[in-house]
Amino acid sequence: MKKKIVLVLVACVVMLTSCVSKKEILYLNDLKASDSANFQWSDVIVQPNDILSVKITAEDMELALPYNLSPVIGAQQNINGAQLLLQGYLVSNEGEINIPVLGTILVKGLTYTQIEEKIQKELTEKQLLKNPVVVCRIVNAKVTILGEVRSPGTYTFYENNLTILQALGLAGDLNITGVRKNIKVVRMENNQQLVGEIDLTQKDWMNSPFYFIKPNDVIVVDPNTAKVKSAGIIGNAGTLLGTISVILSSFLIIRSL
């Protein structure tokens, strides 16, 4: 009788503390060294509440100065992130920015290149500047990474194209208890909320529209079953074994009475 009870308890421990498959931990299990994939670089679409840096230059720099919120030469070298935000244009809820002299420009739904071309066209057609050059960038691009990563939080990035692996790298990579098969990406685009799922154990996600991270994306990494159980009443494997040991000892003492 005692032997049967011990065997049953051992079986329970084995089931509850079973190991995670190696394929569930390793990235890109089906990727080979000879594999190649075609993909397109992703353009960032400007949204309300973005802060844009717009720098305008021309053949005569003195004539271009009034069209800029800050100097475009010399003093720009030591500007930090906070100063960039203060010297940028906040995109209104209507998707507009207000450039000195030019006035209101609608930028919502446009890419950086399209904004540059639009402003350059305005300056040229109105004969305000000769051979103007416009450079536009977003200065408050950020991604929020939550869940089973080493350092969850919100991270600022300046790349035009940031992959999901690079974003997870900012957070120190996934914990061993993070589920790699369904990484969720929540995105706001064109007044719609989009949710994508990425399986990092396979290579198919490289063709996904969520391969590149967009500003204001939220990445969520779920905990695996073992992690969820360890947060419950039973606790982790050590706690479970201790509980079973106490129950078994109590049973044996009662039987010996």
C-alpha positions as CSV (number, residue, x, y, z in Angstrom):
1,M,0.0,0.0,0.0
2,K,2.8,2.4,1.0
3,K,4.7,1.6,-2.2
4,K,1.7,2.4,-4.4
5,I,1.2,5.7,-2.7
6,V,4.8,6.7,-3.2
7,L,4.7,5.7,-6.9
8,V,1.5,7.8,-7.4
9,L,3.1,10.8,-5.7
10,V,6.3,10.5,-7.8
11,A,4.3,10.3,-11.0
12,C,2.5,13.5,-10.0
13,V,5.8,15.3,-9.4
14,V,7.1,14.1,-12.8
15,M,4.0,15.4,-14.7
16,L,3.9,18.7,-12.9
17,T,7.6,19.5,-13.3
18,S,8.0,18.1,-16.8
19,C,10.7,19.7,-19.0
20,V,10.0,22.2,-21.8
21,S,10.8,21.0,-25.2
22,K,14.1,22.2,-26.7
23,K,12.2,23.4,-29.8
24,E,10.0,25.7,-27.7
25,I,13.1,27.5,-26.4
26,L,15.4,27.9,-29.5
27,Y,14.8,30.6,-32.1
28,L,14.3,29.8,-35.8
29,N,14.4,26.0,-35.5
30,D,13.7,25.5,-39.2
31,L,16.2,28.1,-40.5
32,K,19.2,26.8,-42.4
33,A,22.4,28.6,-43.3
34,S,21.6,28.3,-47.0
35,D,18.1,29.8,-46.6
36,S,17.3,33.3,-48.0
37,A,14.1,35.3,-47.9
38,N,12.9,38.4,-49.8
39,F,11.3,41.3,-47.8
40,Q,10.6,44.9,-48.2
41,W,11.8,47.7,-46.0
42,S,9.0,49.2,-44.0
43,D,8.1,52.9,-44.2
44,V,7.1,54.6,-41.0
45,I,3.7,56.3,-41.2
46,V,3.3,59.5,-39.2
47,Q,0.6,59.5,-36.6
48,P,-0.9,62.1,-34.2
49,N,1.3,62.8,-31.1
50,D,4.4,62.0,-33.1
51,I,7.2,64.6,-32.7
52,L,8.9,65.4,-35.9
53,S,12.3,67.0,-36.5
54,V,12.1,69.0,-39.8
55,K,15.3,70.7,-41.0
56,I,15.3,72.9,-44.0
57,T,18.4,74.0,-45.8
58,A,19.1,75.9,-49.1
59,E,21.8,77.4,-51.2
60,D,21.5,80.5,-49.1
61,M,21.5,79.3,-45.5
62,E,20.5,82.7,-44.1
63,L,17.3,82.6,-46.1
64,A,16.5,79.1,-44.8
65,L,17.0,80.0,-41.1
66,P,13.4,81.4,-40.6
67,Y,11.9,78.1,-41.6
68,N,13.5,76.2,-38.8
69,L,12.7,76.1,-35.1
70,S,16.4,75.8,-34.2
71,P,19.8,76.3,-35.9
72,V,20.7,73.7,-38.5
73,I,24.4,74.1,-38.4
74,G,27.1,74.0,-35.7
75,A,25.0,74.0,-32.5
76,Q,23.2,70.8,-33.5
77,Q,26.1,68.6,-32.7
78,N,25.6,68.4,-28.9
79,I,21.8,68.3,-28.7
80,N,20.4,65.6,-26.5
81,G,17.1,63.7,-26.7
82,A,15.1,66.1,-24.5
83,Q,16.2,69.1,-26.6
84,L,15.3,67.2,-29.8
85,L,11.7,66.8,-28.4
86,L,11.5,70.5,-27.5
87,Q,12.8,71.5,-31.0
88,G,10.4,69.2,-32.8
89,Y,6.9,69.6,-34.3
90,L,4.1,67.9,-32.4
91,V,1.7,66.3,-34.8
92,S,-1.8,67.5,-33.8
93,N,-4.9,65.2,-33.5
94,E,-5.8,66.5,-36.9
95,G,-2.5,65.3,-38.2
96,E,-1.0,68.7,-38.8
97,I,2.3,70.5,-38.0
98,N,2.9,74.3,-38.1
99,I,6.1,75.3,-39.8
100,P,7.4,78.9,-39.4
101,V,6.5,81.0,-42.4
102,L,5.0,78.1,-44.4
103,G,2.2,77.6,-41.9
104,T,0.1,74.5,-41.4
105,I,1.1,71.3,-43.2
106,L,-1.0,68.1,-43.2
107,V,1.4,65.2,-42.5
108,K,-0.9,62.5,-41.0
109,G,-0.7,59.2,-42.9
110,L,2.5,60.3,-44.8
111,T,6.0,58.8,-44.7
112,Y,9.1,60.8,-44.0
113,T,9.9,60.9,-47.7
114,Q,6.5,62.1,-48.6
115,I,6.6,64.9,-46.0
116,E,10.0,66.0,-47.2
117,E,8.7,66.1,-50.8
118,K,5.6,67.9,-49.8
119,I,7.5,70.7,-47.9
120,Q,10.1,70.9,-50.6
121,K,7.4,71.4,-53.2
122,E,5.7,74.1,-51.2
123,L,9.0,76.0,-50.9
124,T,9.8,75.6,-54.6
125,E,6.4,76.5,-56.0
126,K,6.0,79.6,-53.8
127,Q,9.6,80.5,-54.8
128,L,10.6,81.0,-51.2
129,L,13.9,79.1,-51.4
130,K,16.2,78.1,-54.1
131,N,17.0,74.3,-54.3
132,P,15.7,73.6,-50.8
133,V,16.6,70.4,-49.0
134,V,14.2,69.0,-46.4
135,V,15.1,66.3,-43.8
136,C,12.3,64.8,-41.7
137,R,12.6,62.3,-38.8
138,I,10.5,61.2,-35.8
139,V,12.3,61.9,-32.5
140,N,10.0,60.2,-30.1
141,A,9.7,56.8,-31.6
142,K,9.2,54.3,-28.8
143,V,8.3,50.6,-28.3
144,T,6.9,49.1,-25.1
145,I,7.9,45.6,-24.2
146,L,6.0,43.7,-21.5
147,G,6.0,40.3,-19.9
148,E,8.7,37.6,-19.8
149,V,11.7,39.7,-20.8
150,R,14.7,40.6,-18.6
151,S,14.0,44.3,-18.6
152,P,10.4,45.2,-19.5
153,G,9.7,48.8,-20.2
154,T,9.4,51.5,-22.9
155,Y,12.4,52.1,-25.1
156,T,13.2,54.9,-27.5
157,F,14.7,54.2,-30.9
158,Y,15.8,56.3,-33.8
159,E,16.1,53.6,-36.6
160,N,13.7,53.9,-39.5
161,N,13.5,50.1,-39.6
162,L,13.7,48.2,-36.3
163,T,13.1,44.4,-36.3
164,I,11.2,42.6,-33.6
165,L,14.4,40.8,-32.6
166,Q,16.2,44.1,-32.2
167,A,13.4,45.4,-30.1
168,L,13.5,42.4,-27.8
169,G,17.2,42.8,-27.6
170,L,16.7,46.3,-26.1
171,A,14.8,44.6,-23.3
172,G,17.6,42.1,-22.8
173,D,16.0,39.1,-24.6
174,L,13.3,36.8,-23.4
175,N,13.5,35.0,-20.1
176,I,13.8,31.2,-20.3
177,T,10.2,31.1,-19.1
178,G,8.9,33.3,-22.0
179,V,6.7,31.7,-24.7
180,R,8.4,32.1,-28.0
181,K,5.6,30.7,-30.2
182,N,3.1,33.5,-29.9
183,I,4.8,36.9,-29.3
184,K,2.0,39.5,-29.5
185,V,2.5,42.9,-31.2
186,V,-0.2,45.5,-30.6
187,R,-0.2,48.4,-33.1
188,M,-2.2,51.5,-33.8
189,E,-2.3,52.4,-37.4
190,N,-4.8,54.6,-39.4
191,N,-7.1,54.8,-36.3
192,Q,-7.3,51.0,-36.1
193,Q,-5.8,48.7,-33.5
194,L,-4.0,45.7,-35.1
195,V,-2.8,42.7,-33.2
196,G,-0.2,40.3,-34.7
197,E,1.4,37.1,-33.4
198,I,5.0,36.1,-34.1
199,D,6.4,32.5,-33.7
200,L,10.1,33.1,-33.1
201,T,10.8,29.3,-33.2
202,Q,10.0,29.3,-37.0
203,K,11.2,31.5,-39.9
204,D,7.8,32.3,-41.4
205,W,7.5,35.5,-39.3
206,M,10.2,37.1,-41.4
207,N,7.5,37.7,-44.1
208,S,5.1,39.2,-41.5
209,P,4.0,42.8,-41.5
210,F,5.1,42.8,-37.9
211,Y,8.7,41.9,-38.8
212,F,9.5,45.6,-38.5
213,I,8.5,47.4,-35.3
214,K,6.6,50.7,-35.8
215,P,6.6,53.7,-33.3
216,N,4.3,53.1,-30.3
217,D,4.1,49.3,-30.9
218,V,3.5,47.2,-27.7
219,I,5.2,43.8,-27.6
220,V,3.8,41.2,-25.1
221,V,5.7,38.0,-24.1
222,D,3.5,35.5,-22.3
223,P,4.9,33.3,-19.5
224,N,5.0,29.5,-20.1
225,T,3.0,27.0,-18.1
226,A,5.7,26.3,-15.6
227,K,6.0,30.0,-14.8
228,V,2.2,30.3,-14.4
229,K,2.2,27.3,-12.0
230,S,5.0,28.7,-10.0
231,A,2.9,31.9,-9.3
232,G,0.0,29.8,-8.1
233,I,-0.9,28.1,-4.8
234,I,1.2,25.0,-5.5
235,G,4.3,27.0,-6.2
236,N,7.5,25.9,-7.9
237,A,9.0,22.4,-8.0
238,G,10.9,22.8,-4.8
239,T,7.8,23.9,-2.9
240,L,5.8,21.1,-4.4
241,L,8.3,18.5,-3.4
242,G,8.4,19.9,0.1
243,T,4.6,19.8,0.3
244,I,4.5,16.2,-0.9
245,S,7.2,15.3,1.6
246,V,5.2,16.7,4.5
247,I,2.1,14.9,3.4
248,L,3.9,11.6,3.0
249,S,5.7,11.9,6.3
250,S,2.3,12.6,8.0
251,F,0.8,9.6,6.4
252,L,3.6,7.3,7.5
253,I,3.4,8.6,11.1
254,I,-0.3,8.0,11.2
255,R,0.1,4.5,9.7
256,S,2.7,3.6,12.4
257,L,0.4,4.6,15.2
